[in-house]
Amino acid sequence: MILKHSCLLFIAVISLISFTAHLGAQEHYKFEANLDPFITLPGAWKLTPDAVEKMFPTAKGMKKNPHFKWLTSDHSRAHFTRRPYSNVTVDLTFFDGSVGVEEAIIDFKDGKLLGLTVSILNRGDSTKEDIRDFDRRLKISGKKIGEILAIRPTRRESRPAQGFLTEGWIWLSGKGLAVLEYNPEAPESVEFLRMRFARRDAGGAYEAATRSRAGASVKLSELPANVKKDDKGNVYVSGLPMVDQGRKGYCVVASAQRLFEYYGIPCDQHQLAQIAGSDPERGTSVISINEELGKIDHCFKTRFEALAVKYRDGSFYEMKKDNRPGRKVSRRDFHKRIHTYIDKGIPLLWALELGRFQEEPSISLQTGGNHMRMIIGYNDKTNRIIFSDSWGAGHEFKTMDADDVYMATHGLFVLQPVTR
């Protein structure tokens, strides 16, 4: 019954093949990237994707930019990370180089900077030495944010019963908004230290991070408007944010983060990894996801359900929150549920055996192991299921034969808002 998502190996192999081929596996490369231009306000809000490429150009002799990569084909989201490849390290810093960070997600809207989410520290990436630096990074970051926005912060206390699972501070000024937050157990036990900056009109998860009440900022009744249909027969959910899980076995929580962002809930994969008990080296079990997301879904005014889980007899059943099998799910019911939720504008979490069946575009290296993707649509004309992987640009829209999807599946899950 316990399904371990071993996508870490696949991601690591892909990263090595795609980059070391032209760098050489023996030599280690180091780069620097000061990210202060993204928080030099208010001028930063005029930054464009083209400006980012000019500020952080591809190093001479390299085919791929070591500083960052676009997570979307339209360049609406970029990802900076300290360890993009096994033989590359990037010194990512903020505040005149005084604070090192693990990664930063940069968002653009209508061609201009919308906001950024920065993982200063997290259990999956940071070393023990980094974790011990929690207090210093927290204090410097808080002081610098206050200077940039020229306003005093509001204290945010954790209130788990109301859905506030972090502690920290919030800044709201005419220049923009900022949130500095961490898990309540820190500094004794550090899971994450996260910083957000955004325009005052950013909306979505950025705005939700500053609210006095938790929950999705998107209503269930609004989601069908995201469903698109084209002349090829594709029916799919649009507007799903892209997240790159990196080289960690975080395919489950990375997919869950995409759903949370889609619903306007400010919770990232590092925080979800803490909630779900994810191990960055091994991934997350279906049972722990069922238990942990089942415990917290009401805090965010969402509902989590295991729609179809494959048991030892090879059949699919609904899984109850106590992990016992419920009603049996036929092949027809399985596909009907996909259609029903997609038509409502609700993507599904899809656990499967990777590489067992052909997909389009094809994976450059087929390998075994369990993985989680998101089912985002269907095409009845071609009998295809449309899905998306948490691997960045080029993985937003992919397809597989509907019958192969059924055979490859280990579990199908839904996480949806309850506010209508």
N, C-alpha and C positions, 0 to 999 in steps of 0.2 A: 504493500500500500504506500510506502514512503517513496516518493519520487524525487530524486536529487537532480537538480538542473545543472548539468556539467558543461555549460556553454563556455566556461572559462578557458578550457583547452582550445576550443575552436577559435575564440577571439585571439588568443595568444599566437596561435599558429598563423592566422591570417595576418596579424600585425607584423610578425617576423618576415613572412614571405614578401609582403608588399613593400617593406622598407629596407630590410637588410640586403636585398638583392643588389642595390646600388650604393649602399653605404659600407658594406663589408661587415661581417658578423663579429669580427674581433675588436674593432675600434669603437670606443664610446664617445659620443658627441654631446657637448654641452652648449646651451644657448641661454639667453636672458630675454625676458619680456616684462617690461614695466607697464602695468595696466592702468596707471593713473590717468591717461587721457580719457578713459571711460567715466571717470568721476570728477573731472574738472568741470564743474557746473557754473552756470547753465550751458556753457558752450558745447559740452559733450552731447547734448541732445540733438545737435546738428550733424553729428558723425554719420557717415554713410558706409555701406559695405565696401565700396571702392576705397574709401579712406582707410579702412582697416587693413586692406590688402597692401596699401602703400606703407602704412606704419609698421607692418610685420610681414615683409616680403619673404619669399622662398629663398633660402640660403643658396649661394652659388654652387652649382654642381649637383643640386638635389632636385628630384622630381616631385617631392611632396614637401609642403610647408611644415617645418618642425614646430612652429610656434602655435598654430591653431588649425582647425579644419572646419569647414562648413558642414553643419548637420542637416541642412536642407538644400535642395537644388536651387531654390529661389534666393538663397543667401539671406534668409530672414533669421537664422540662428547660427551662431558660431560657438565652438568649443575650444577653450584653452585648457591644457592639462600639463601637469609637471612631468609626467612620464608617458608621453605619447607612444613610445616604442621601447622595446627592451634595451636598445643601445643608445637611447636618446633621453637626456634630462634637460628640462627647461626650468630655469629659475624664475618662477612667476612671483611678482611682488606688487604690493600697493603701498601707498603713503610714503613716497620717496625711498622705496626699497626697504622700509623698516618692518614690513609684515609679509612673510612668505605665505603663499596659498597653494592649495592642491589643484583646484580647477576653477574655471569661470565659464558660465553660460551667458552669452551676449545676445540679446534679442533686438530685432529691428521691426518696425512697422511703417509701411508706406515709404520705405527707403531711408528712414531716420532711426537713430538709436532710441529704443523704447525703455530698456532696462537691463540689468544684469543680476545674476544670482551667483554668489561666490562661496565655494566650499573652502573655508580657511583651514579647517581641520576635519578629518573624518576617520573613523576606525578602519575603513577598508583600504585607505591609501597612506595615511600618515604613519610615520615611524614612532617608536616609543619616545625618542628624543623630541620629536615634534609635539607630541601630546603633552609632554612636561612643560612646553612653552605656552600652554593654554592661557594662563593668567596675563602674561605679557602681551600676547596678541590681542586678547580681549580688551585690555585697557587702552592700548594704542589705537585700536580700531575705533572704539567708542569716542575717544578724544578727537580723532581726526574727522570722523563723520560729523560731530558737532561743529567743528570749525568750518567744514565745507558747506553745511546747510545753515550755519549761523543761527542755530536754535537749540534749546535744551530738549532732551528726550523725555518720553513718557515710559515709565517702567512697565514691563509686561510680566506678570506672574503666571506660572503654569496652573491650569485648572482642568485636569484630565476629564472630569465629569462633564465639563462644558465644551470639550474638544480642544482646549489649549494645551498642547503637549510640549511646548517649549517655554523657555524663560529668556528674557533679554530686554531690549529697548527699541522704541519706535521714534523716528524723527519725521515730522511733517512740516515743510516750509514751502515758500513760493518757488524755490529752486528745484524741489523734488521731494521724494520720500525715501526713507532708508529704514531697514530693519536689521538688527544685530541680535541673533538668537542662538541658543544652544540647548542641549538636553538637560533637564532639571538635576540630573545626578552629577553633573560637572561642578567643580574640577576633580572630585574624587574619582569619577568614572566618566571619561570624555568619549562621547559617541560622535558628536559633530559640533562645529562652530561655523555658523552660516551668516552671510551678509547679503543684503539685497539693496540695490539702488534702482530707482525708476522715476519716470516722469509722473507728475501728479495725476495725469489723466490716463495712466497706463492701464488701469482696469485689471480684470482677470485675477490670477494668483498674486500679482504684485499688490493690487489694492486689497485683496482678501487678507494678506499678511498683516495689514494694519488695522483690521476691523476689531471691534470690541466683542463680536460674536463669531463663533466658528461655523463652518459649513460651506457648502458649494455656493459659488456666486452665480451659477447657471441653473435655471429651473429645468425640470424634466420636460416641460411643455415647449421649451425653446430648442431642444436638440434636433427634432426632425428637420429644422431649417438647414442643418448641416449636411443632409443627405443629398448627394448629387447623382444625376443619371446622364450618361452620354450616349452617343449614337452607336456605340459598339455593344451596348447592352450592359455596361458596367453600372452597378448601383453601389455606392460607397459613401462612407463618412469622411467628410473633409475637415480640415482645421485641426487635425490631431498633432500636438507638439511632438517634436523629435527629441529623444534623449539618447545619448551614447553611453552604454554601460561600461565602456572601457575594457580593460583586461581582467576585470573581476567577474566572478560568477553571480552577477546581479541581474540576470535577464528578467527575473520575476519582478523585483522591486523597481527596476528601470521601466518596465511595462506599466506597472501600477502608477509610477510617477507621471507617466504620459496621460493616463486617465485622470489623475488628480488635477493636473494642469488644465486638461481639456474642460474639466468641470469648474475650474477656478479655485482650486484648493491648494494652498501654499505648503506642500509637503514633498520633499525630494527623496531620491532613492537612498540616501544615507540615513535619513530619519526613518524611512520605511524599513530599512535593513535592521535597525535597532528594534522596531516594533515586531517585525516578523522573525527576528532571531536569525537573520541571514549570515552565513559564513562566506566571506569574500573568496575563499579558496574552494568551497564546495557548492555554493549555490543555496537555494531555498527549497524546502520540501513542500509538496502540495498540502500535506496535513498542517504544517505550521502556518501556511498562508490561509488556509481555511479557518484555523483557530484564531490567529492574530487579527486578520482583517475582519473576521466575524465579530471580534470583541470591540473594535474601534469604529466600525462603519457608522454606527449611530451617532458618534461624536461629530462626524462631519456631515450628518444628515444624508448619508448614503446607505445603500443596502448591498451586501455582498452575498452571492449565492454560487454554489458549485452546481452548475447546470447538468454536467455529465462527466463522470469520472470512471475510467476503465478499471475494473476490479480483476482479481486473479482468474475469474472464469472467462475473461475476454469480453464480457458484456459491459455496457455503460449503465450507470445508475446515478441518480441525484445523490449528492453527499450532504448529509445533515451536519449541523454545526458541532455535533458530538462525534463526528467522523464516521457515523454508521451509514450504511447504504440506504437510500430511500427508494423512490419509484424507479423502475427500470426504464431506460431511454432507448427507443428503437432508432434505427438508422434514419427513418423518416422524421421522427421527432427531433433528432440531432440537427438535421438540416433546416427543419422548420424553425427551430429556436434561433439559428443564425439569421435567417431571413427576418424574423420578428423583431429582433433587437437592432439589426442594421437599419430597418425601416424606421425605427424610433430614434435613430441617430446615436446609438449606443454601441461602441466597439466592444469586442469580447476578448478576454484573456485566454490564450490558447497554448496549452502545454502539449508538447509533441516529441516524437523521436526524430531527431534531426538527420537529414540526408538519406532517408529511406526511400523517398519518392522524388521524381523530377519536379522542378519548379522553374518559373520564369520571372525574372532572369535567373539563370542557374547559378548555384554557388560555385565559386572557383575551385574550392577544395571540399569535396564531400567527406563527411566524417560522421562517426557515431556520436551518441550522447543525447541527453535530454535537454530541452530548451523551451523557452516561452516566447511567443510572439503575440501579435494582436490581430485578430480577424476584423477587418474594416469594411468588407463588402462581399458581393457575389455577382455572378453573371450567369443567368439561367440559359442564355443562348449557347454559351460555350461550356456550360457545366463546370465553371471555375469558381474558386473561392479567392477573394482578394485579402491579402494580409500585409502587415508591416513589421519590420524588425527594428530593434533598438540599437542599430549600428551606424546611424548617421545617413548622410546624403546618399541617394541611390537605393535606399532600402525602405522608402516611404510607401511604395506601391508595387506589390509582387503578387503572383498568382500560382495556384496549384489546382489540379483536378479535384473536384468536390469529393469523389469517392476515395481518392488518395488521402485527402484531409481527414476523412473519417477513420481510415485505417491507421494513420500515423498518430492520431490523437491519444493522449493520456488523460487530458482534462480540459474542460471548457467552463469558463467562469464569467460572471457578470458582476460589475460594480457600478451602480447607478445612483443618481440623486433621488431623493424621495420628495423633495419640494417641487410642487407642481406650479 
